[in-house]
Amino acid sequence: MSSLPNSPDSSNSSRRLSPSARVVLRIATTLAAIVLVFLLIGAGMSTWRGSGFRANGPERPRLRQVLALEPGMAVADVGAGNGELTVVLAAEVGSSGRVYSTDIDPESLARVHAAVAASRLDNVTLVRSEAGDTKLLANCCDAIVMRRVYHHLTDAPSINASLLRALRPGGVLAVIDFPPLLSWLWPLNHGVDARRVTEEAAASGFQLVQVIEDWPGRGPLESYCAVFNKQRDSQTSR
C-alpha cells in the first residue's frame, strides 16, 4: 500500500530530528542495551549456585570442623541433589556411621542412589522428603547440613521444625547458602539473606552459634554458612 501524499514516512521523521536529538536517541538506545546485557548477565550470576561439592575442595575440611564430623556419627544431607556431598559425608562418618540423604525430587534421589552405588557405600539411607517435612525420624541425627537449599524452601517454618525434631540434643545444623546480588531487583534477587535464615531458624527453636561469611564454593560471589545447635533441654517435638 502506498503512503498518502501528505503522510511522512519513518525516514522523513528521523530526518526531522535535530542533530542533538539524534545524539540523545543514540545514547539512550546504547544505555538501554547495556542495561539489558547487565540484567541478563546478572541474572545468570545470581542463579549460579556454585560448583558441586568436591571431595578434594576447600569446603570439606571446613564442614568437617563445623559439624565436628567423626566416625560413628549420624548425619543428614537435606536436599542432596546429585549426591556428591552425601558420598563425602558417608566417607567421613565411616561404616559405623549413617548418612540420611533426603530430597523432594525422585530423579535427584535416583542420582544419589547411583552415586552411592558407584562408591560402594552401605551406610546411606535415602529419604523422600516433602515441601514441609524432611521425613527424618525424631532424634536420628547428630548433625544436619543444607547446602544451597534454604533459598528454595516454600515452607521454611515447617522444615525448620522438622530439622529440630530430627536433631539430637546438642546436635548441629549447618545452612550453607548465598545472598541475592540485589534483593530489590527481580532478575538479581535469587538467594536468601543470612539474617532471614538466622531469624527463621531461631523462631523454630534453634540457637545460633555463628555465621561464617567467607564460605568457599562460588568463586568471587558471596557464600555463607549459618551454624546452629539444638539446646540439650529442647523438646523433641514442637
C-alpha positions in Angstrom: 0.0 0.0 0.0 1.4 3.4 -1.0 1.7 6.2 1.6 -0.7 9.1 1.4 0.9 12.0 -0.2 0.8 14.1 2.9 1.8 11.3 5.3 5.5 11.4 6.2 7.3 8.0 6.4 9.6 7.0 9.2 12.7 8.0 7.3 11.4 11.5 6.8 10.5 11.6 10.6 14.0 10.6 11.5 15.5 13.3 9.2 13.4 15.9 11.0 15.2 15.1 14.3 17.8 17.7 15.2 21.4 16.6 15.5 21.3 16.9 19.2 18.1 14.8 19.4 19.7 12.1 17.3 22.7 12.0 19.7 20.4 11.7 22.7 18.4 8.9 21.0 21.7 7.0 20.2 22.9 7.4 23.8 19.5 6.2 25.2 19.5 3.2 22.9 23.1 2.3 23.9 22.3 2.7 27.6 19.2 0.5 27.2 21.3 -2.2 25.5 23.9 -2.0 28.2 21.3 -2.3 31.0 19.7 -5.3 29.2 23.0 -7.1 28.9 23.8 -6.3 32.6 20.5 -7.7 33.7 20.9 -10.9 31.6 24.5 -11.5 32.9 23.5 -10.6 36.5 20.5 -13.0 36.4 22.8 -15.8 35.3 25.3 -15.0 38.0 22.7 -14.6 40.7 21.2 -18.0 40.0 24.6 -19.8 39.8 24.7 -21.9 42.9 28.4 -22.6 42.6 30.3 -25.7 41.8 29.2 -29.1 43.1 30.7 -30.4 46.3 34.2 -31.7 45.5 35.7 -34.3 47.7 39.1 -32.5 47.5 37.7 -29.0 47.6 38.0 -26.3 50.3 34.6 -26.9 51.7 35.3 -30.4 53.1 37.7 -29.5 55.9 35.6 -26.6 56.9 32.4 -28.6 57.0 34.2 -31.3 59.0 35.1 -28.7 61.6 31.7 -27.1 61.7 29.8 -30.3 62.1 32.5 -31.9 64.2 32.4 -35.0 62.0 33.9 -38.2 63.2 33.3 -41.9 62.6 30.1 -43.3 64.0 28.0 -40.2 63.7 24.6 -40.0 62.1 24.3 -37.0 59.8 21.7 -35.8 57.2 22.3 -34.2 53.8 19.0 -32.4 53.3 18.3 -31.6 49.6 21.1 -33.9 48.4 20.8 -33.1 44.7 23.4 -35.2 42.8 24.7 -36.9 46.0 28.2 -35.5 45.9 28.0 -34.2 49.5 26.3 -37.4 50.6 29.2 -39.5 49.4 31.7 -37.3 51.2 29.7 -37.4 54.4 29.4 -41.2 54.2 33.2 -41.4 54.0 33.6 -39.0 56.9 31.4 -41.0 59.3 32.6 -44.4 58.2 30.9 -47.7 58.1 29.9 -47.4 61.8 28.0 -44.1 61.0 24.9 -43.3 59.0 24.0 -40.7 56.4 20.4 -39.8 55.7 20.2 -38.4 52.2 17.0 -36.5 51.5 15.4 -34.8 48.5 12.0 -33.9 47.4 12.7 -34.9 43.8 12.6 -38.6 42.8 15.0 -38.0 40.0 17.5 -36.4 42.4 17.2 -39.4 44.7 17.9 -41.7 41.8 21.1 -39.8 41.1 22.1 -40.0 44.7 21.4 -43.8 44.6 23.7 -44.1 41.6 26.4 -42.1 43.2 26.2 -44.2 46.4 26.2 -47.4 44.4 29.2 -46.3 42.4 31.1 -45.6 45.6 30.0 -48.9 47.1 28.7 -47.4 50.2 26.4 -49.2 52.6 25.9 -46.6 55.3 23.5 -44.3 53.4 19.7 -44.2 53.7 17.7 -42.4 51.1 14.6 -40.4 52.3 11.9 -38.9 50.1 11.1 -35.5 51.7 8.1 -33.2 51.2 7.8 -29.4 50.9 7.0 -29.0 54.6 8.6 -32.1 56.1 12.1 -33.7 55.7 10.6 -37.1 56.8 13.6 -37.6 59.0 12.8 -39.5 62.2 12.9 -37.7 65.5 16.3 -37.6 67.2 18.0 -39.5 64.4 20.9 -37.1 63.7 24.0 -35.7 65.4 24.4 -33.2 62.6 22.4 -31.9 59.6 23.6 -29.9 56.6 21.6 -28.0 54.0 23.8 -26.8 51.2 22.3 -24.2 48.9 18.8 -25.5 49.6 17.3 -23.0 52.0 16.6 -20.4 49.3 14.3 -22.9 47.6 12.2 -23.6 50.6 8.5 -22.8 50.2 7.6 -23.6 53.9 10.7 -22.8 55.9 9.0 -22.8 59.3 7.7 -26.4 58.8 11.1 -27.6 57.5 12.9 -25.9 60.4 10.6 -27.6 62.9 11.2 -30.9 61.1 15.0 -30.3 61.3 14.8 -29.5 65.0 12.9 -32.7 65.7 15.4 -34.8 63.8 18.5 -33.4 65.6 19.5 -35.0 68.9 20.0 -32.6 71.8 23.4 -30.8 71.3 23.3 -31.5 67.6 24.5 -29.1 64.9 22.7 -27.7 61.9 24.7 -26.0 59.1 22.9 -23.9 56.5 25.1 -23.1 53.5 23.6 -20.6 51.1 24.2 -17.2 49.4 22.7 -13.8 49.5 21.0 -12.1 46.5 23.1 -9.8 44.4 20.4 -7.2 44.5 17.3 -8.1 46.6 15.2 -5.2 45.2 15.7 -6.2 41.5 13.9 -9.2 40.3 16.4 -10.8 38.0 19.1 -10.5 40.7 17.2 -11.4 43.8 18.0 -15.2 43.7 19.3 -16.4 47.1 18.5 -15.7 50.7 20.0 -13.3 53.2 21.8 -14.9 56.2 19.7 -12.7 58.5 16.5 -14.2 57.3 17.9 -17.7 57.8 19.0 -17.0 61.3 15.8 -15.3 62.3 13.6 -18.1 60.9 15.7 -20.8 62.5 15.8 -19.1 65.8 12.0 -18.7 65.7 11.8 -22.5 65.3 13.9 -23.1 68.4 17.5 -23.3 67.1 20.3 -21.5 68.8 22.6 -19.5 66.6 26.3 -20.4 67.0 27.9 -18.3 64.3 27.6 -17.1 60.7 30.7 -17.8 58.6 30.7 -15.1 55.9 33.6 -16.3 53.8 32.4 -19.8 52.9 34.0 -21.1 49.7 32.4 -22.7 46.7 31.1 -19.8 44.5 34.3 -18.3 43.2 34.2 -14.5 43.7 30.5 -14.5 44.7 29.4 -14.4 48.3 28.5 -17.6 50.2 28.0 -18.1 53.9 27.4 -20.9 56.4 25.0 -20.3 59.3 25.7 -22.7 62.2 23.1 -23.6 64.8 22.7 -26.1 67.6 19.8 -27.7 69.4 19.9 -27.0 73.0 20.2 -30.0 75.2 17.0 -29.1 77.0 15.0 -28.7 73.8 11.9 -30.8 73.3 12.0 -33.5 70.7 8.9 -32.0 69.0 7.5 -28.5 68.8 
